[in-house]
Amino acid sequence: MSRTTAAVSRAPALFQPRRQRLGGAVLLAGLLALCLGSAQARTVRIIQADRLELNKVDDQEIVVISGERVELRIDNDVVVATRVEFNRSRRTLTLIGPGRYDAVDDKGAVQHLVGSDLVVNLGNQAVSGEDVIISDADLEIRGEAVERVPGQLSAQNSYFTPCAKCGRTPNDYAFKAKRLLLYPGDRLIGYQVTLLLAGVPVLYLPIVALPLNEPSRQPKLSYTNDAVDGRTFKADLPFAFSDNVLGTTFLRYYQNRSPSFGGGGEFTVYAPLPSLDRLSVSGLAEPNPVNPDGTFTSGYAVNYSLTARGHADLENTAPGGLTYSVSAVRQDIGLDPTNPNKGVTTINGQADVTLTNVKTFGNVKLSVTVADLRGPEPTTALGAPLKKPEVVIDPGAYLVTYRNGSTLSANFKFTVGNYVAASNPLSRAASLQGPNYATARLQEEHQITYLARPWTNADLNVTNTFTGRYYLSGQRVVDLSLSASLTQAFGVRVLSGGYTPTYNAYGTALNLPSSAGSFTVGYKYLRREGVSPFAFDRIDSKLLSAPLGVALNLTPGSGVAVQLSQNYDLILPADQQSAADLNVSVSQEPVQLSLDVRNNFFKGTLESVTASGSFGASAARGLNVSFAGSYTSLAGPGPFTTSVKAIGGVRTNTFGVSLVQDLQKRVLQSVTVSAAAVATRDAVINPVTLSLSETVNLQSPHLDGSLNVNWRGYAFSSTHSLTLPKGSLQNASSQNTFTNDTLYFSVGNVPGGYAQNYGAATQISPSSLTWNLQYGGPYDLGTTGWTRPTLTGALTAARPAQRISAQATLAMPGSQQKDALYVQSASLSGDWQFGRRVALSGLASYTRAPVYGPDQPLNETLSLQPLAFNFTFGRNDRPDASLTATFQQTLTWVNGVRTDTTPLQPVLLLTVDRCCWAFQAEINPIARRFRVGLVIPGSGNVSAFENTAGVSKFPIFNLNNK
């Protein structure tokens, strides 16, 4: 197999026989990364095949790939067939017989093409074939002859429908077209079209345009009538001019503006020239809007834009060749006359190309950028720099490997341009020129690295990083970093293949380190200086530093590491030198220790100490003691935390105490007690779990805690947050008193948490009953009582296809509501499913707002939906339609007086969902309201018609008659 693989990978000229047959189903599956092409073409990889043959026909090299299943990858696209002929000379793939081509766009959307004798052109990414089926997430198209190029697909004598994904025969609606053009993600246009309903021809149309893009880019009509502009009409009408020209016409009419009429248009041309992929032009002139003083100024506000994007295939360039884009945009509509952006055209251009096979560097990237403004001169600082133009030259990395194993790499980048940008306030010369400054700039960046091993176990690293900016005005900015380090490892261990690790008493492997340690000496020279005239590339601080450093790393044993480092800056005075750093870490059961000490020997001060650790069991029975603390020379000692945790025979049984000591005040700051336990005796019949946590803050006296106990399927819990010693009650004598302290108790069951055993079998009921009671609320420690407590109960009973839920909250007597005993809120709901077709449901809810003062009214609300009936039609797996009838009413009272006048309202809702289209109608006879909504491909949910109390509206056209 290795001999055959090598033969296949050779250049074509090395194949001597006219035909060479390679057998074995596994052979080509191993050639996953086989590349059939030059650097300028798309990459073809063989994923699966049985045989590979090389033929020469009329001086053309043809590679035949065949098998029970042939799968190829062309970049992200997928080809599946039984026989594929690859013409290396013409750069085409021909799928002999039936095959499939899956095209993946930049957004990840997949378009499937299934047909006979498909031909894929690897140069221009075109696909052609006969009797082809094209499908994606929205459409299915069948055509006798299909041709596809990027951004466009054409088909002859075609049939297309959005309903193919629904799985119904015949499709609800479809179209037959003599000629069809598809612009994926934009629109579909059919010529000489016949509309089919359930497979029956019903209407002939000369042209059909089906939008596939976002609703914001689809046809729009609107009509309004207001006091300012009077009657207003707007229309955005898409059109297709030819096979590759799409556009939209804009029409505008404002009754009170002068002039009244406006308009414009936009069009997009796809591939008008071989090197131009897309050209878009748009313009819109609208009459000037009303002035702030209510008058109108005669004239127009204009928006226009021009964008172009293309590429050019050039010799000795990377795949894609030269790519470019150009745009010019002006946006005046909607801008105030004093806006500085009014009358300004923004111009942007970009061109990129990668030159290949450049001597020494291999590839060189070239980029040209233009960013400019046309119009009035800016009077304020620019938000982004103007580039007039900017050129970037980025050669590939230069790498040399010497015989001794050392390497030298260099990476350079040059940027030169003429800029206009906001002035740097730190540059006096630039600030004097105004808010913006103009000059040329050359920027050079490089990184040079040398890596070597001068002797055994030694590593040398020398790196130079530099960024220099030089301005035609004479200013410059330099950012330089030069570093060198030499590391010597000692005590290097060479482990043999028969090495067997040893284990400690806790079962942890004692993995020996690869060496006993290392010693590093390094030097850096850092320099950052200069003042840029521009704000966008300025440096905020200068830097001049030359630190010389040494570091010692010791690994004396498994899980033990010691690091000691010291830097000395050759430029800074002694009182500005950095501290020495000692770091010790131990990670080996039963000890976990971390210590970091920073001492400044030049100042004679201990800057900081941070320590943490634990000793004892962490996953087994026993005690675990942990601590954490810190010290800084500026803030002094920080809080010191000590924790003790006892772990029982069952690892879930724990008890812990944590103390936080304020070392500066020499007082205990807080105490936390936590526990968790699981019963081990009679755990099947009487399972019990317990968890609690209690924290006492002694500095700002506060008590926070929780308790949870589960027994069988029942759960008891309590939570509290209390301010010591007398609570946090404010305005005790006022009706508006409040407190942040709370205390709650609750009891209930845990759904699915317990099942009673009867002998060897467990009886599990399909029904379930869930309940919960909670009492509590704001609590006053001063009077040891609740201020405004509530009692809340919730009950839910469910079984297959049935559910009923009830919830109620009672306001209970408390110190701030002594006479309270009323329902604060309540709700009752239920639903009942009868088979797969019929369902009943109901809902009622009541709320009463608390009254905190004598002048505040009592507000009550009762929402009723006593009955909702739903019936579905169609297939069981996916019903086509549903009919819903509900009764709805909302009652409100203020101080016991009913304020609403709306009676109980029946609402009838009909929904038809046919997968590729949907219809919804709502009837409310009491409110005299009728609504119709549609869901159609490409337009989303559209409200088509509304009639309320005799007033009709057509939201689909954005109509608003006044």
N, C-alpha and C positions, 0 to 999 in steps of 0.2 A: 504493500500500500504506500509506503513512503517513497518507493521508486516511482510509482505512477503519479503521485502528487507532485513530485519534483518535475516530471515531464510536462504536466499540465501547466505549471507555473512559468515555463520558459517563454521567451519571446516567440512570436509567430514564425519568424524566419527559421527557427531551429527545428520545426516539424518537417522531417524528411518524407515520410510516407504520405500518399494522397489522402488516406483515411486511416485513422487510428481509433479503435473502439475500446472503451473502458467499461468494464462490467462491475456489478456489485451495488446493492441498494444502499450500502452505507458509505460508498466511496465519496460521492459529492456532498453528502451531508457534513463531512468533515472539512470541506473547502468553504467554510462559512465566510471567510473574508477574501475570496477570490475576486480580483478586480479585473473586469473585462473592458479596458478602455484606457485612454490617455488621461493626463492630468486636467485637460480642458473639458472633458465630457463628464456626464453624470456617472456615478459609480454604481456598477451592477454587482450584486453579491448573490451567489448561489446558496440557497438555504436547503433545498432538497431536490434530488434528481437521481436517476439510475445510470445514465450513460452520457458521455461527452465525446463528440466527434468533431474533427476539424476537416473541412472541405475547402477546395479552391475551385471556384467557378468563374470563368471569364476574368481571371486575375483578381477576384474578390474573395477575401477570406470570410468563410461562413462557419461559425461554431454552432453545432446542433446539440441542443440539450433536451433529453427526452427521459421518459419514465412514466410509471403509473401516476405520479403526481410530481410536477415540476413547480417549484416555488422560488421566485427571484425577488430581490429587493433592489429597487432603483431609488437610491437615497431613502426617503420615507415611504415611497409608493411600493405596492405589492403586485406581483404578477403570478397568476396561477394558471397552469395549463398542463397538457400531456406532452407537448412537443413545442419547443421554441427554437427558432433559427435567429442567431445573432450575426448580423452582417457588420463585421468590424470596419469595412471600408466606408459604408454608408451610415454607420452608427444607427442602425435600426434593429428592433426586435419584432419578429413576426410570430404570432401565436397560431400555429397550424391547428385547424379545427376549433372546437369550442375552447374558450378561455375567459379569464377574468382579470381586469385591471382595476386596482383600487388606488385612486389618486387622493393624496392627503395634502390639504392646503396649509398655509402658515398658521391658521387658527386651530388646526387639528381636525377639521371637518372632513369626512370621508365621502367620496363619490365613487360608486361601484359601476363599472362598465362590463357587461357580460355579453359576449357575442362570438361570432365565428371569424377567424382569420384577422384578428386585430393586429394592427401594425403600430408600433410605438417608436417614434423618432426621438432619440436621446439628445439630439442637438437642440431642437426647438420645443421639446416636450409635447409634441403633437401626437394624437391617437386617432386612428381611423379604423373602420371595420364595417361589416355587414350584419344585418339582423341583430342589432345591438340593443340591450336593455340597460338603461342608465337609471340608477336609483341613489337617493341620498335621504336625509332625514325628512325632506319635505315632498319630494316628487318621485314618480316613476315615469320614464320616457322609453318608448319603443320606437325604433327607427330602422328603415331598410338600409340606409347608408348614413353613417355617422362620422363626423370629423370633429376632433377636439383639439383646441390649442389653449394655452393658459389664459384664463379669463373669458373663454367663449366656447360654446359647443353648438354645432349645427346638425340637424337631422332632416332627412327627406322622408315624406310619406309616414309621418310619425303619429303616435298615439300617446297622450300624456294625461296624467291624473294625479291629484294629491291624495286620492283615496286608496291607493294600492296597499298602504301599510295597515289598512283597517281589516283586511282579510275577508271582505265580502265580495260575492260574485252575483250579479254584475256590480261594478262600482257605482256609487250614488250619482256621480257625475264625472265626465271625462271629456276630452277634446280630441278630435282628429284634425291634423294640420298637414297641408301639402308640404309646408316648409316651416322649420322651427329653429329659433335661436335662443340659447340659454346662456345667461350671464350669471354664473353661480353667486349666490348671496345678494343679487341685485334684482333681476327681473327675467321673466320668460316671455318671449314674443312669438306668436304663431300667426301664419299667413294662410288665408283661405281655410278657415276653421269651421268645423261642424261640432256643435255642442250636443253631447249625448247625456241623457238622463236615464239611469238604469239601463244603459246600453242601447237606448232608442234615440235616433237622431231627431232633434226638435228644432234646431235653429242653425242657420248659416251666418257666419260673421266673416267679413273680409280680413279682420285682424283682431287678435286678442292679446292683451298685455296683462300678465299676472305678476304683481309685485312680490318679491321674495325678501326685500330688505326690511329695515326697521320701520315701524309706523311713522316715525318722524320724517321719513324720506318718501312717503307715499302721497298719492293725490289728496289734495285738501281743498275744501270749499268752505267759506265762512261768510256770514252776513250779519251785521250788527247795526243798531240804530241808537245813537246816544246824542246828548246835548252838545258835545264838543265837535265831533267830526260829522255828525249827521249820519246819513245812511252810508255804510261802509261795506264794500264787497271785495273779497280776496279769493283768488283761485291760483293753485299750483297744479298744473296739468302736465303729466309726463308724456313724452312722445318718443318714437323711434324713427330716425331719418333713414337709416340704411342698416346693413348688417352689423356695422361696428360703431354706429353713432346713436347714443341715447341722450335724451335731454328732458328739460322741464320748462314750460312756459309760465311766467309769472304775470298775473293781471291784478291791478289795484285800482280801486275807485273810492275816493273820499269826497263826500258831497260838499263839505264846508271848506276844504282846502283849495289853494290856488297854486297851480292848476289842480283839477280834480282827478285826472287820470295819471296813472303810473304803471310801470311794468318792466319786464326784462325777461331774462331766460338764462338757462345754463345747459351746456351740453358736454358730453364726455365721448371722446373718440378713442377706441381701443386699437392699438397697433396700426396707426395710419402710415407709419414708415417702418422699415426694418429695424431701425435703431431707436424708435420712439414707441414705448409700450403703452402709454396712456397720456392723453391730453384733455384737460378739463378747463372750460372757460365759463364764467358766470358773471352776470351783471343785473342790477336791480336799481331802478330810479323811483323813489317815492316822493310825493309832494311833501314839503316841509311841514312838520307838525305845529301845533299851536304853541305860541310863545308863553313864557311865564305870566305876561300881562294879559293874556287872553286873546291877543291878536295873531294873525297869520302872516307869515312872510312868504311872498311868492318865490317859487323856485323848487329845486329838487335836492334831496339828500341821496347820495349815490354809494352803493356797494358794488365792488367788482373784485374778481379774483381770476388768476390764471395759474394753473399748476401743470407741470409736465414731469413725466418720469420715464426713463428709458435705460438702455444699455447698448454697448457696442462690443462685439467679439473681436478681440485683438490678439495678435500673436504674442507668445511669451508672457501671458497673463494668467492669473488664477481663474478657476471656473467662474463664469459670469462676466468676465472681462471688465470693461469700464461701466460702472453704474452712475447715474446722475439723476438729480431732481432739481426743479426750478419752480419757484412760486412768487407771485406778486398779489398782495391782498390789500384792499382798502375797505374799511368799515366805518361809514359815516352815519348810517341810519340808527337813530336812537341816541346819538351823542348830542350833548348840549353844545350850543354854538361856542361857548368858552372852553370846551374840552380841548386840551393840547393835542389829542390824537385825531381831531377832526381834520380831514383833508390830507392825512398822512398815508402813504402807501408803503407797506412793509415788503421788502424784497429779500428772498432767501434762495440760496443755491448751494448744492453739494455735489461733488464728484469724487468718486473713489475708484482706485484701481490698485491691484497688487501685481507688480512685475516679478516674474519668476526667472530662475536661472541667472541671477545677477552674480557676477564674479565676487567671490569672498563672502557675500552676505546671503546668497540664496534668493530670498524673497525680499522685496522692498515695497512697502505700502505707501501710496501717495494719496493725499486727500487735499481738496481745495474747497474752501467754504466762503460763501459770500453772505453777509447779513447787512442790509442797508435800509435806509429810510428815504423816501422822496416826498417832499412837501415842505411846509414851514419848518424852519430851524427849531429844534427843541429848546425850550426855555427852562426846563427842569432837568435834573440829573436822570440819565438813561438807566432803565432797570437792567438791561442786558447790553453788553458791548457790541458795537457795530464792527463788522469785519469786512475790509474793503481792499483786497480779500485777505484770507488766511490760507497758507500752504503748510501742510504737515508732511514731512519725509520721515518714515519710520522703517529703517533697514531691519532685516531679521537679525537675530542674535548671532554673534560670532563666537564660535567655540573651537578651542584647540585642546587636544589631549596629547600629552607628551609620553614618551616611552616609560618614564618612571611612574606613571599613573597620575601625575598632577594635571590640573585642568586650568585653562584660562578662558573666561567668558566675558564678552563685552556687548552691551546693548546701548545703542545711540538713538536719539530722536531729536529732530530739528523742526521748529515751528517758526515761521516768519510771516508777518502780516502788518497791515496798516489798520489801526484801530481808532475808533472814537468811543469813549466810555466815560462814565462818571469820574470826576476828579477825586484824587486821593486827598482827604483833608490834611493828611500828614505831610503832603508835599506843598510847600509854599508857592513854588513856581506854577504848579498845576492849578492850585486854587485861585491864583490871580487871573487865570484865563477864563474862569466862569465855572458853571456847574459841570461842564464836560470838557474833556481834553482830547486832542488828536495828535497822534504821532505813530511812527513805525516801531516795531519791536522784533527782535530776534531772540528766540528761546532755544537753548541747547540743554538736553538732558542726557545723562549717561550713567550706567552702572557697570563697573568693571570688577570682576571677582577672580581671585586666584586661590585655588585649593591645592594643597600638597601634603604629603607625608614625608617629612625630611628624614625621619628615622623610625624605628619600631615604636608603635603605640603612640605616635605623636601626630597631631593634626595642626596644620598651619592654614589660617584663613585671612586673606587680605582683601578688603572691599573698599571701593571708592564710589560714592554716589554724589552726583553733582547736578544742580539745576541753576542755570544762569540766564538772566533776562537782561538784554541790552537794548536801550531805547535810543532812537535817533536824536532825542533831545539831550543826550549826554548822560542820562541817569542809568543806573544799573542796580540789579538785585541779584545776590549770590547766596545760594544755600549749598554748603559743602559738607560732606561727611566722609572722613577717611578713617578706617579702622583696621586693626591687625590684631590677631590673637593666636597664641600658641598653647595647645593643650597637650599635656603629657599624662597618659594613663599609666597606673602602676598596679602591680598585683593582679595582672590579667589572668583570669582562670580559663582554661580550655577544657570544656566538658566532653567526655567521651560519650559514645553512643550507648554505653551500658550504665550511664549514670542513673541512680535511683534516689529520689528525694527522701529525706527523713521527715518525720512528723513530730510535733510537740504533743503535750498531754491533751490539748484541746482538739487534736486532729487536723491542725493547720499545717500545710506543707511548708517546710523550711527551704524556700528556694534561694539558693546562694546567688549573690549578685555576680555580674560578669567580670567585675574588677573590684579591687579594694578601694579604689578612688582615683582621683585625677587632680592635677594642678594646672591652672590656667593663668597666664599673664596676658594682658591685653592693653591696647592703647587706642584712643580715639581722638580725632581732631575735628571739632564741629565749629562751623562758622556760618552765620547767617547775618547778612548786612545789606544795606542799601534801602532806598526809598523809591517806590514805584509811583509814577504820576497817575496811575489808574487805581480805582478803588477795588476792582474785581480781582486783581492779582497782588494786592499789597500784602506785606508782612507786618504783623502787629508788634513784633518785638525782635530785637537783635539778640544774637547769641554768639559768644566766643568761649569755647571750652576745649580743654585738652586733658581729659581724665586718663590717668594711668591706673590700671586695676589689676588685682590679683584675687584669685578665688581658689579655695581648697574644698574639694568634695570628697567625703569619706563614706564608704559603705562597709563598715566592719562586719556586718552580719545581715542575715535575712530580716527584712523589714526595718532596718535601722539605717538612717541617713543623717549625716552631719555636713552642713554647708557653712563656710566662712568666707566672707568677701570684704574687700576694702578698696575704695577708689580714692585717688588723689589727683585733683585737678591742678595741672602745672601752671595755670593762669590765675586761678582764684586765690585770695589770701587765706590764711589758716582758719579764720573765724567763719568762712563760708564753705569749708570742706564738708563732704558728706560723711555720715556715720558708718562705722563698720557694722556688718550684719552677720549674726550667728543664728542659724536655724537648725534645730534638732527635731527629728521626727522618729517616732517608734511606733510601728504598727505590727504587733505580734501578740496574739492572745497569750495571757489575759490583759496585756498592757497596750493602751493607746495613748500616745503622748505627742504633743506639738508645742514647741517653744521657739519663740522668735525674739531676739534681743538686738537692739540697735544702740550702740554706744559710740559717741563722738569723742575720740581720743584727742582731737585737736582743741576742742572746747573743754574737755574734761567733764562731760555731762552724759548721763544716761537718757537717751531720747525716748525710747519706748521699750516696753516688754509686753508680749502677748503670750499667754500660756493656756492650754486646755489639755485635758486628758481624762482617762477613765481607767479603772482597774477592777477586774472581776469578771463575772460571767456576763455575756451579752446575749447568748442564745441557749443557755443551759441553766440548770438550777443553781442558785447561789445569790450572792450580793454583788452589786455593781455600784461603785463609787466614782463619780465624775465631778470635775471642777472646770471653771473657766474664769479668767480674769485678765485685766490689762492695766497698763500704766503708761502715761505719756508725760513728758517733762512740762508741757503746757497746761494740761488739764488735771494732772495728778492721777492717782489710782482710780480706775473705773469700778463699777459694781462687780463684786466677786460672787459667783454662783457656785454653790455646792449641792450636789444631788446624790441621793442614796436610793437605789432601787433594789427591792428584794424580788427574786424570780422563784416561783414555786416549782413543784415537780412537773406541773403542767405549765408550759411556757406562756400560756395566756393568763396565768395567775401572777399578778404583779402588784407590788405596793411600793410607792415611792414618795420621798420628801425632798423638796428643792428649796434651798435658802438663798436669797439674794441679799448680800451685805453691802451697804454703802460705806466704803472704807474711809472716805473723807469725813463724813459726819459720825463715823463709828457707831452706826445704828443699823439694825436689821431692816431692810427695805421691804421685802415681801417673803411670804411663805406659801408654798404650793404643795398640797397633798393630793396624790392621785392613786387610784387603785382600780384593778380589773380582776375579775374572777369568774371561773366557770366551774359549776358543780361537777364532781367526778363520780359521786355515788348516786345511783338511781338516775343517771343522766338521760336514759331513754324515756322513762315515764315522766319524770319530773325535772326536765332541763331548766337550769337557772344560770343566768349570766348577770354580772354586776359590773358597772363601771361608774366611777365618780372622779370628780376633779374639783378642788377648792383652792382658790388663791386669795391670800390676804395681803393687801398693799398697806404697809404700815406708814409710809411717808405721806401719801395722800390717802388716808384710811378708806379702804374700799374692799368689799367682799364680792367675789365673782365665783360662781360654781355651777355644777350640773350633776345630776344623779340619774342613772338609767338602770332599771331592773327589769329583766325579762324572765317570765316563768311560764312554761308551756307556750301557749299562744298569746299571752297577755304581756303588756308592756306598761310600766309605771315610770314616769319621768318628772323631774323637777329642775327648774332653772331659776337663778336669782342673780341680781346685780344690785348691790346695796351700798349706800354711802354710810360709813361709820363716823361717829357713834349714833347720830340721831337723824340720819337720812338727809335728803336734799330738797325737802318740800319748800316751795317758794309761795309767798302771798297766801299764807294759810287761812287768813280771815277773808279772803276774796273769793268770788265765784270763779275767777280765772286762775285758781291755784294749779300748779303743775309740779311734777317730780320726775326725775330721770330714773328713779329706782323702780325695779319691777320684781315680782315674785309670782311664779306660775307652778301649778301642779296639774298633771294630766294622767289619765289612765285609759287604756284601750286595748284592743287586740292587734296582733300582727298578722296580716293576711298571708296565708301560706306558711306561717312560721311554726305550726305544730300540727301533727297528724296522729291521732290515737291509734295504737296498735291493738289488734285483736288476733292473738295467736300468731301464725306465720304470715298472715296477710294484713295489709294496711288498707283500711277503708278510706277512700278519698271521695268526698262528695263533690258533684259538679257545681253545687251552690256555694256561695260564700256570703258571709255577713261580717261587715267591718263597722266597728263603732269606736268612738273616742269621746271622752269628756275632759274638758280643761277648765280650771278655775284659777283666776288670778288677774293681775293687771298692775297698775301703779301702786306702789307700797310705801307707807310712811313708817320708818323705824321709830320716829318720835312717839307715835301713838300705838306702835306695833299693830297696825291695821292697814287694810287697803283703802285707798282714796276713792277710786272708781273701778271696782272689780266687775268682772263679767264671768258668766258661766256659759260655756259653749259646748254644745253637743252635736255630734255628727253621726249619721247612721246611713250605711249603704248596703243594700241587699241585692245580690246579683246571682243569676244563673244563666245558662245559655239562652241568648236572645231576649233576656228580660233584665231590667235594672230599675231600682227605685232608690232615690237618695233624699235625705232630709237633713237640714242643718238649722240650728237656732242659736241665737246668742241673747242671753238675758242680762240686762244691767242689774247688778245686785247692790244692796245697800252698802255704803261705805261712808267714810268720814266726810267726803265732799258730795255725796248723793244719798243722804240718810233715808229719804223716803222712796228711793228708787226700787222698783221691782217691775220692770217693763221689758217688752221684747225690743231689743235694739236692732236685730236683723233676723230674717228667717227665709228659708227657701225650700221648695219641694219640687223635685223633678223626677221624671221617669220615662222609660221608653220600652216598647214591646215590639219585637220583630216576629211577624207571622210568615214563616218560610222565607223565600227569597224575594217576594214581591211586595208585601204589605208591611208597613211599620206605623206605629202610633207613638206619639210622645207628647209630653206636657211639661210646663214650667210655670212656677209662680214664685216671686221673690218680693220681700218687704224690707224696707230700711227706714230707720228713724234716726235722724241726726241728733247728736247730744246737744243739750242746751246748757251753756255755760254762764248765762247771765239773765236777769229779769227782762231785759229789753230784746233778747234774741228770740225770734219766732221759732215755733216747733214745726219742723218740716218732715213730712212722711211721704213715702213713695211706694206704690204697689204696682209691680209689673206682672202682667198676666199673659200667658200663652197657653190657655187651658187645654187646647187640643191641636195637635198637628198630625195630619194624615198624609202618608206618602205611599204611592203605588208606582212600581216600576214596570216597564214594558220591554219586550225584546228578549235577547238571548240571556241565559242565566249567567254566563261568565262575564258579559259586559252589556248591561241593559242599554237599549237605545234611547229610552225616554223615561221621564218620571213626572208624576203629577202630585203636587203638594198643596194641601189645603190647611190653612192655619187660621186661628183666631188670636188677635193681638189687641191689648189695651194697656195703657199706662194711666194710673190714677194718682193724683197728688193732693195733699192736704196741707194747709198752713193754719196752725192753731185750731185744728179740727174742722176747718172749713174747706170743702172740696173746691179746688181751683181749676181743674181741667174740665173740658166739655166734650172731649172726644169719646164716642161710644165704642163698644166692642166692634172691632173691624175684622171681617173675614177677608183673607188674602188667598188668592188662588195663583199658584205658580206652576207653569208648564215648562219643562226643560226637555229638549230633544238634542241628544248628543250622538252624532254619527261619526265621530272620530275625526273626519276631515272637515266637518262643519258642525256648528251647533246653533240652536235657536232657543230663546227663552222669552216667555210672555208672562207678565204679572198683571192681575186684575184685582183692584180694591174698590168694590162698589160703594162703600160708605164714603171713602175719600174721593170717589169719582176719579180714580187714577188708573191709567192703562199704560203699560210700558212694554216695549219690544226691544230685545237685544240680539245681536248676532255675533258669532265667532267664525271668522273665515280666515283661510291661510294668508299669512303675510300682514294681516291687519289687527290681529288680536281681538280683544273683547270690545265690541262697538255697540253703544247705545243708539239704536236706529230711530226710535220714535217714542215720544211721551205725550200723554194727554192728561192733564189734571184740571178738573172743574171746567172743562170745555176749552182750555187753552192748550194748543198743540205746539210741540217743539220737536225739532229734528236734530238731535245732537250729532248724528252722523255727518251732517253738513255744518255743524256748529251754528245753527240758526237760533236767533234770539229776537223774536218779534216784540216790539214795544209799541 
